[in-house]
Amino acid sequence: VCLARALALSPALLVIDEPAAAVELSERDGILSQLRTLAGAGTAVLASTGEPTELAGAHRALTLSEGRLRGPSTPELAPVVALRSGV
């Protein structure tokens, strides 16, 4: 709901902390895909996450450790595969 509220304002920059935290596994890909779509359409998306797999498709990823910026991180680029029931 918070993401929908923020997007209703058509922001130029979206800052989001842990976008897939406390979200059902079946819904995470949809949220992350939406953020990638927004970024591809010109919205700057700044997100923090503790899950490296959520960085797939990111233009740039930086690593923080012990409160210090440690530099670039290369996310593992793997395709998102939709799950289908009965397969």
C-alpha positions as MATLAB code, in Angstrom:
seq = 'VCLARALALSPALLVIDEPAAAVELSERDGILSQLRTLAGAGTAVLASTGEPTELAGAHRALTLSEGRLRGPSTPELAPVVALRSGV';
ca = [
       0.000    0.000    0.000;
       2.853    2.399    0.812;
       4.439    1.753   -2.572;
       1.137    2.431   -4.334;
       0.742    5.717   -2.441;
       4.233    6.837   -3.401;
       3.723    5.910   -7.053;
       0.437    7.797   -7.225;
       2.489   11.009   -6.980;
       4.629   10.062  -10.050;
       7.938   10.729   -8.277;
      11.192   11.436  -10.112;
      13.011    9.633   -7.272;
      11.681    6.712   -5.256;
      13.587    5.875   -2.054;
      12.544    2.527   -0.614;
      13.949    0.482    2.277;
      13.729   -3.315    2.029;
      11.046   -3.384   -0.707;
      10.424   -7.113   -0.373;
      10.692   -7.448    3.400;
       7.713   -9.121    5.081;
       6.198   -9.876    1.680;
       5.084  -13.341    0.633;
       7.618  -15.068   -1.594;
       5.016  -15.340   -4.363;
       4.643  -11.528   -4.410;
       8.308  -10.497   -4.227;
       9.067  -10.924   -7.920;
       6.129   -8.698   -8.840;
       7.286   -5.887   -6.560;
      10.898   -6.097   -7.727;
       9.801   -6.284  -11.363;
       7.689   -3.162  -10.890;
      10.672   -1.299   -9.442;
      12.813   -2.357  -12.435;
      10.074   -1.202  -14.812;
       9.914    2.177  -13.059;
      13.687    2.547  -13.300;
      13.596    1.618  -16.982;
      10.947    4.296  -17.579;
      13.103    7.029  -16.039;
      12.233    7.042  -12.334;
      15.344    6.953  -10.167;
      14.956    4.090   -7.676;
      17.167    4.009   -4.587;
      16.557    0.851   -2.587;
      18.280   -0.796    0.345;
      18.212   -4.528    0.834;
      20.000   -7.235    2.739;
      19.199   -9.823    0.069;
      21.716   -9.842   -2.800;
      19.302  -11.704   -5.092;
      16.981   -8.675   -5.015;
      19.690   -6.671   -6.793;
      19.400   -8.634  -10.052;
      18.868   -6.168  -12.853;
      20.089   -3.174  -10.841;
      21.962   -0.510  -12.795;
      24.387   -0.074   -9.908;
      24.721   -1.682   -6.488;
      26.911   -0.469   -3.629;
      27.891   -2.329   -0.490;
      27.862   -1.000    3.067;
      29.785   -2.713    5.837;
      30.208   -1.508    9.409;
      28.676    1.836    8.455;
      31.112    2.469    5.601;
      30.581    2.479    1.863;
      32.688   -0.405    0.585;
      32.148    0.039   -3.120;
      30.403   -1.586   -6.030;
      28.786   -4.953   -5.818;
      28.026   -6.967   -8.915;
      24.608   -8.552   -8.507;
      24.133  -11.983   -9.930;
      22.069  -11.499  -13.055;
      19.674  -14.386  -13.300;
      16.390  -14.432  -15.169;
      13.180  -14.244  -13.157;
      11.132  -17.345  -13.861;
       7.412  -17.269  -13.112;
       6.121  -20.235  -11.179;
       3.078  -21.998  -12.570;
       0.901  -24.342  -10.601;
       0.663  -27.926  -11.806;
       4.059  -27.895  -13.555;
];
